[in-house]
């Protein structure tokens, strides 16, 4: 049996109930102190003082007191909400977003995948959301590169689990809201090894999956970690996850910095193509994601404000067409004005921020 505090109408009080709080009269003075055992006379007195209800302790049987909670169901519901949000906002509609979502959800139905993601969720929503986002981007890129479905499942699984080793990193380092020291960076850089060992120790995962997890921070020029592998020795799936991981990290808020613009992040990946990252994979990501969605309100670096009217299916809409409605002083234009940011004449005009 367990005692629970309940608010009960005075008419439903029973002799033997125990008051959980003091009872006050209309003047604000204590009428009855807490922990008083209710009697018939007390019930009469409460009614005379026009007390409608009181808080009491009552024994509740454990079978009614306890609830059977499905943590998998809770995580699946949260995951689906995140997936819907990420796909609709960031993946082009012509990339068969329904299939991408279905693939990710099918992978998440595995108890062993959910159980490995649970410690990340316990560290905060950011790591969980990041894992899902990288999974979405990776599967989308895999489809763009014509991976068959069974290979997409392997890629998606490795992408969802790429950061499971983070649970072994001290929480004060992981959630630090200032730049990391060199020593702290070295500790963070152990997470691919931790992830490799964790996933390898769970029955049912192929060696390909945990080796891809181990390699997701290796780089094209051999400067990555943990093994400084050169390009030709890095698994293609690890290269895909590396690009998706960096893109999502750059475009998301972190404890020690605010997110970068999607255009800046794309420009970084392009500039690092065939240096840190495989250029073909970077192009596949760009062809998959929405940089500026149709109908997005934006402010230009000129101060003018308008709406993106370039369709999302257009490749590489980093410099889209914008219909301007307000001038640099915020005054509405008499007639909307179209500006194509991709034209050479507009090379110095760019989108300052989405609004």
C-alpha positions in Angstrom: 0.0 0.0 0.0 1.1 3.6 -0.7 -0.2 6.9 0.7 -1.1 9.6 -1.8 -2.1 13.2 -1.2 -5.6 13.9 -2.6 -8.0 16.8 -2.6 -11.3 15.4 -1.4 -14.7 17.2 -0.9 -15.6 17.4 2.8 -18.8 15.4 2.0 -16.6 12.5 1.0 -14.3 12.5 4.0 -14.1 9.3 6.0 -13.2 8.9 9.7 -9.6 7.9 9.9 -8.4 10.0 6.9 -5.4 12.1 7.7 -5.2 15.8 6.8 -2.2 16.5 4.5 -2.3 20.3 4.9 -3.5 22.9 7.5 -7.1 23.9 7.0 -7.8 27.7 7.1 -11.1 29.5 7.9 -12.5 32.4 6.0 -10.4 34.8 8.1 -7.2 33.1 7.1 -6.6 31.5 10.5 -5.7 27.9 11.0 -8.8 25.9 11.8 -7.3 22.4 11.9 -3.6 21.6 11.7 -2.1 19.0 9.2 -1.7 15.4 10.2 -5.0 15.6 12.2 -7.0 12.4 12.0 -10.4 13.0 10.6 -13.4 12.2 12.9 -17.2 12.6 12.6 -17.1 15.7 14.8 -14.3 17.2 12.6 -16.3 16.7 9.5 -19.3 18.5 11.1 -17.0 21.4 12.2 -15.6 21.7 8.6 -19.1 21.9 7.2 -20.1 24.6 9.7 -17.2 26.7 8.6 -18.2 26.2 5.0 -15.0 24.3 4.0 -15.7 22.7 0.6 -12.7 20.4 0.3 -9.4 19.5 2.1 -6.2 17.7 1.2 -5.8 14.3 2.9 -3.6 11.2 2.7 -5.2 8.0 1.5 -3.8 4.6 1.0 -3.8 3.6 -2.7 -3.1 0.0 -3.7 0.0 -0.4 -5.7 -1.8 -1.8 -8.7 -3.7 1.5 -9.0 -0.8 3.6 -7.9 1.8 2.4 -10.4 1.7 2.8 -14.1 3.3 0.6 -16.7 5.4 2.9 -18.9 6.8 2.0 -22.3 10.0 3.9 -22.7 10.3 2.7 -26.3 6.8 4.1 -27.0 7.8 7.4 -25.5 11.0 7.6 -27.5 9.4 6.5 -30.7 6.8 9.2 -30.4 9.4 11.9 -29.7 11.5 10.6 -32.5 8.7 10.7 -35.0 7.9 14.3 -34.1 11.6 15.3 -34.6 11.8 13.4 -37.9 8.7 15.0 -39.3 10.0 18.5 -38.3 13.5 17.9 -39.7 12.3 16.3 -43.0 9.7 18.9 -43.8 12.0 21.8 -43.1 15.2 20.5 -44.5 14.7 17.8 -47.1 13.5 18.6 -50.6 10.0 17.3 -51.3 11.1 15.6 -54.6 13.5 13.3 -52.7 10.7 10.9 -51.6 10.6 12.1 -48.0 8.1 9.4 -47.1 10.6 6.6 -47.9 13.3 8.4 -45.9 11.0 8.6 -42.8 9.9 5.0 -43.2 13.5 3.8 -43.3 14.5 5.7 -40.1 11.4 4.6 -38.2 11.9 0.9 -39.2 15.5 1.1 -37.9 14.2 2.7 -34.6 11.7 -0.2 -34.1 14.7 -2.3 -33.1 14.9 -2.6 -29.3 18.7 -2.7 -29.4 18.8 0.6 -31.4 16.4 2.4 -29.0 18.2 1.0 -26.0 21.5 2.5 -27.3 20.0 5.9 -28.0 18.3 6.1 -24.6 21.5 7.2 -22.7 22.0 10.0 -25.2 18.4 11.2 -24.7 19.0 11.2 -21.0 21.9 13.7 -21.6 19.5 16.2 -23.2 17.4 16.6 -26.4 20.2 18.0 -28.5 22.2 14.7 -28.7 19.1 12.7 -29.5 17.9 15.2 -32.1 21.4 15.3 -33.6 21.5 11.5 -34.0 18.1 11.5 -35.7 19.1 14.4 -38.0 22.3 12.8 -39.1 20.3 9.6 -39.7 17.9 11.5 -41.9 20.6 13.3 -43.9 22.6 10.1 -44.3 19.7 8.1 -45.7 18.7 11.0 -48.0 22.3 11.2 -49.3 22.4 7.4 -49.7 19.3 7.5 -51.8 20.8 10.3 -53.9 23.8 8.0 -54.4 21.5 5.1 -55.5 22.1 2.9 -52.5 19.8 -0.2 -52.5 17.3 -0.4 -49.6 19.3 -3.0 -47.6 22.4 -0.8 -47.7 20.3 2.2 -46.6 19.4 0.3 -43.5 23.0 -0.3 -42.7 23.9 3.3 -43.4 20.9 4.6 -41.4 21.7 2.4 -38.4 25.3 3.5 -38.3 24.3 7.1 -38.7 21.7 6.9 -35.9 24.3 5.3 -33.6 27.4 7.3 -34.7 27.5 9.2 -31.4 26.6 6.5 -28.9 30.1 6.8 -27.5 29.3 10.3 -26.2 27.7 8.7 -23.2 31.1 7.8 -21.9 32.4 11.4 -22.1 32.1 13.2 -18.7 28.9 15.3 -18.6 30.6 18.5 -17.6 32.7 18.3 -20.7 29.9 17.3 -23.0 27.6 20.1 -21.9 30.3 22.8 -21.3 29.1 26.2 -22.4 32.5 27.6 -23.2 35.3 26.5 -25.6 36.9 23.2 -24.8 40.5 23.0 -23.7 43.0 20.9 -25.7 42.8 18.2 -23.0 39.0 18.2 -23.2 39.0 17.9 -27.0 41.2 14.8 -26.7 38.6 13.3 -24.3 35.8 14.1 -26.8 37.8 12.5 -29.6 37.7 9.1 -27.8 34.0 8.8 -28.5 34.3 6.9 -31.8 36.3 4.2 -29.9 33.7 4.2 -27.2 30.9 3.8 -29.8 32.8 1.1 -31.5 33.2 -0.9 -28.3 29.6 -0.3 -27.2 27.9 -1.4 -30.4 30.3 -4.3 -30.9 29.3 -5.6 -27.5 25.6 -5.7 -28.5 24.5 -8.9 -30.2 22.9 -8.4 -33.7 25.0 -5.6 -35.2 27.3 -6.4 -38.1 31.0 -5.6 -38.0 30.4 -3.1 -40.9 28.1 -1.0 -38.7 30.5 -0.6 -35.7 33.5 -0.1 -38.0 31.6 2.7 -39.8 30.9 4.3 -36.4 34.6 4.0 -35.5 35.6 5.9 -38.8 33.0 8.7 -38.9 35.6 11.3 -37.8 38.3 10.2 -40.2 39.0 12.8 -42.9 39.8 12.7 -46.7 43.4 14.1 -46.1 44.2 11.7 -43.3 44.0 14.3 -40.5 41.0 12.8 -38.8 40.7 10.6 -35.8 41.0 8.1 -34.1 43.3 6.4 -36.7 44.2 9.1 -39.2 43.1 6.9 -42.1 43.7 8.2 -45.6 40.7 8.6 -48.0 41.0 5.3 -49.7 40.8 3.4 -46.4 37.8 5.1 -45.1 34.4 3.3 -45.5 32.1 5.2 -47.9 29.3 5.2 -45.3 31.7 6.7 -42.8 32.4 9.5 -45.3 28.7 10.1 -45.8 28.1 10.3 -42.0 31.1 12.6 -41.6 29.6 15.2 -44.0 26.1 14.9 -42.5 27.5 15.1 -39.0 29.4 18.3 -39.6 26.6 19.9 -41.5 24.1 19.3 -38.7 26.6 20.3 -36.1 27.3 23.6 -37.8 23.6 24.4 -38.4 22.6 23.6 -34.8 23.0 25.5 -31.6 25.7 24.2 -29.3 26.3 24.9 -25.6 29.3 27.1 -26.4 28.1 28.8 -29.6 25.1 29.7 -31.7 24.4 27.9 -35.0 25.9 29.0 -38.3 23.8 29.9 -41.4 23.0 27.0 -43.7 24.7 28.9 -46.5 27.9 29.4 -44.5 27.9 25.7 -43.6 27.5 24.7 -47.2 30.2 27.0 -48.3 32.5 25.5 -45.7 31.8 21.9 -46.9 32.3 22.9 -50.5 35.6 24.6 -49.6 36.7 21.5 -47.8 35.7 19.1 -50.5 38.4 16.6 -51.4 40.4 18.0 -48.5 38.5 17.0 -45.4 35.4 15.6 -47.1 34.5 13.7 -50.3 33.3 16.3 -52.8 30.8 14.0 -54.5 29.2 13.3 -51.1 29.0 17.0 -50.3 27.3 17.6 -53.7 24.8 14.8 -53.0 23.9 16.4 -49.6 23.5 19.8 -51.3 21.2 18.3 -53.9 19.1 16.8 -51.1 18.6 19.6 -48.6 16.6 22.7 -48.6 18.8 25.7 -48.0 16.0 28.3 -48.4 12.5 26.9 -48.7 9.9 28.4 -51.0 7.9 31.0 -49.1 10.6 31.6 -46.5 10.8 35.3 -45.3 14.4 36.6 -45.4 16.3 39.8 -44.7 19.1 40.7 -47.1 22.3 42.3 -46.1 20.9 45.5 -47.7 18.3 45.6 -45.0 15.5 44.8 -47.5 13.0 42.1 -46.6 11.1 39.7 -48.9 10.1 36.1 -49.6 12.0 33.3 -51.4 10.1 32.3 -54.5 12.6 29.8 -55.9 11.2 26.3 -55.8 12.9 24.0 -53.4 13.6 21.4 -56.0 16.0 23.7 -57.8 19.6 22.4 -57.2 21.8 24.5 -55.0 19.5 27.4 -54.2 22.1 29.1 -52.0 21.4 32.3 -54.1 17.6 32.1 -54.7 15.2 34.5 -56.3 13.6 36.8 -53.7 10.5 39.0 -54.0 11.1 42.1 -52.0 8.2 43.7 -50.1 9.9 46.1 -47.7 12.8 48.5 -48.1 15.9 48.9 -45.8 13.9 51.1 -43.5 11.1 48.6 -43.1 8.7 50.6 -45.2 6.5 48.5 -47.5 7.3 49.0 -51.2 4.5 50.3 -53.5 5.3 47.5 -55.9 7.1 44.2 -55.0 10.5 44.0 -56.6 12.1 40.7 -57.8 15.8 40.2 -57.2 17.8 37.1 -58.5 20.7 36.7 -56.1 22.5 34.3 -58.4 23.1 37.0 -61.0 26.6 38.4 -61.2 25.3 42.0 -60.8 24.0 40.9 -57.3 27.2 39.2 -56.2 27.5 41.4 -53.2 23.9 40.9 -52.0 23.2 38.0 -49.8 20.6 36.7 -47.3 21.5 38.1 -43.9 19.0 36.0 -41.9 15.7 34.1 -42.2 12.8 35.8 -40.3 
